[in-house]
Amino acid sequence: MADDLGIGDLGCYGNNTLRTPNIDRLAQEGVRLTQHLAAAPLCTPSRAAFLTGRHSFRSGMEASNGYRALQWNGGSGGLPENETTFARILRQQGYTTGLIGTHAHIIRSP
């Protein structure tokens, strides 16, 4: 998942001004994603939906105008402690999960 990244921003789809070597390598090795959907036009509700598999309003990640954005990492808010995320489900299945930057990473335990 990447914020503000369009299909035209990637070298594997013809962009010559931005360097995207890792994504280009994935495409060259046979992985090309051509159908893209986002839960919302802002990062916080999109990430909440991505992490939980639910509409963002179901976990309180929307505002009165229908959108919510947590502007800094130290801000209050976020998913409720009792929210079920894909990471929690994967941990129950023996995976080790972690958060690097603002993206979740899944690593299989040895």
Secondary structure, 3 states (H helix, E strand, C coil): CCCCCCHHHCHHHCCCCCCCHHHHHHHHCCCCCCCCCCCCCCHHHHHHHHHHCCCHHHHCCCCCCCCCCCCCCCCCCCCCCCCCCHHHHHHHCCEEEEEECCEEEEEECC
